[in-house]
Amino acid sequence: MDARTESEPTPTKNRTTVERKSERELVVTRTINGPARIVFEAFAKPELLKRWWVPKSSGLSLLSCEADVRVGGRYRLVFKHGDSKPMEFYGRYIEVTPYSRLVWTNDESDDGGAVTTVTFEEKEGRTLLVMHDLYPSKDALDGALAGMDGGMSESLEQLDELVVTLGAS
């Protein structure tokens, strides 16, 4: 049974779009049901990032999550899948504009890794989230897409659910 009353709006079900813009560029877009401040904090605070970043269906465990979100600050995420060796993702923040823009490097790759730019644009209490990845080569983007398998959509759905929960509390 739905606990909502007649006066409460039904949350909007948002769609994630993943679009290859060129040989090296990928753009992921989703509207999140909450203000830019909360969406930004979900990217910037390790305790919140842990709650949505890993798609639940992936079977991955997030062993550690560190994020020093300031220009020149670093991040490090360590994942494990079953009995496999842990995988580490890390980089540094090159631009931080609270509640509107984050730019970071993905340094774990031998070929230099992608640069990720995320923008947060609030409209009427909802946030248009745009993640733009620029890869060093076509092959690097092809490899990233092969490993994505809907995981990005699931992660952003989890982010949307978290932001709604945080906004309600």
N, C-alpha and C positions, 0 to 999 in steps of 0.2 A: 504494500500500500504506500502511496506517495504521501509524505508528511507535509508537503507544501500546501499552503492555503490558497484560496482563489486569487488573492491580491498579489502573491509572489510570482514574479516572472519565471518562466522556464528558461534555464540556461541555454544559450545558443550553442548548437553543435558546430564547431568550426572545422574547416578543412585545411590541411597542410598541403601546400603545393611545392614540388621540388622540380626545378627547371634548370636545364643546362643552357647557359647563355652563350657559351663559346667553347672552344676546345679545352680551355683551362678554368672556366668559371661556372660555379653552381650557385643558384639562389633558392633559398627555402623561405617561404612566406606563410605566416599564420596569424590570425587575429586571436588574441588571448583575452578572456573575459575578466579583465581587471586593469587597474591603473598602471602606467609605465613604471612608477616608483616600485611597486611590488614585483613586477616582472623583472626589472633590472636587479633588484635585490636577490631574486631567485638565481640569477647568474653570478652574482658577486659574493654571496655568503656561502661558504662551504657547507654549512649545516643544512641549507636549503637546496643547494646544488645536488647533494647526495640523495635528496628525496625525489628527484625527477629525471636526472640525466641518463640513467641506465634503463633501457626498455625492459620492463618486467618479464616479457616473454623471451628475452635473449638468453636467459640462463647465466648471465654474467653477474659476478659479485663485485661491488666497488669496495676494494680493500682500504684505500685511503684517498682523501680528497683535500688538497691544499690549494688555496687561492689567495694571493696577496694582490688584490685588485686596485692597482695604482700604476701610473706610468713607470715602467721599469720593473714592476713587480712580476713575480713568477707564479705559475700554477703547475700542479702535478697531480695526475689522476692515475691510480693503479687498479687495474681490473684483473679478474681471474675467471676462467671458465672451467668448471669441473676440476680435473686433476692437472690441467695444463699449467704451463709456466706463466706467472703474472705478466701482463702487458702494461707498459707505462706510456702515458701521454703527457707531454709537458711543453711549456713554452713561456713566453713573456708577454705582458700587456704593453702595447705601444701607444694606445690611446684610450683614455677613460674620461667620458663626459657623463657624470651621474644622471641616470634616468633617461638618457637619450642615445648613447653610443658607446660601444666597446670594440676594441680592435686588439687581436692577439695573434701570436705566431704559433705554429704547430711544429715544434722543433725535433720531434722524435724520428723523423724520416731522414735518411741519408741524402735525399735529393733536395733538402731545404724545407720541405713541408709547405702546407698551405698557410695563407694569411686569412683569418676570419674576421669579418666586420659584421657586427650586429647592431641594428638600429631599433629603437623603441619609440613609436609614434602614437601618442594617446589621442583618442577621439571619443568623446562622450563616455568616458569611464572604461573604455576598452583599448587595448594596445595592439597596433599593427607591428608585428615582429618580423624583421627581414634579416636573414642570415646570408651573407655573401662570402663565399669561399673562393679564393684565387689560388689555384694550384700551380706548382712550378712547371708542369708539363701535362700534355694530354693523357699520357700513360698514368700519371699520378691521380688524375681525376677519374679515369676509367677504373682504377683499382679501388678508389674510395667508394664509387658508386656500386661496384660489385659487392662490397662489404656492408652496404647500407640496408638492404632488404626490408624497407618499411620501418626500420628502427628509429629513424629521425621523426617520422610521423607519430610513432608511439611515444617517444620521449616528449614531444611537444604537447601531446594530449595529456600526459602526466603533469607537465608544467602547467597547462591550463587548469587542471583539477586542483593542483597545489595552490595556484594564485587565487582561485575562487574560495578555497578553504581559508587561506590567509586573510583575504579581504573580508570574510565573514566574521573573523575572530577579532 
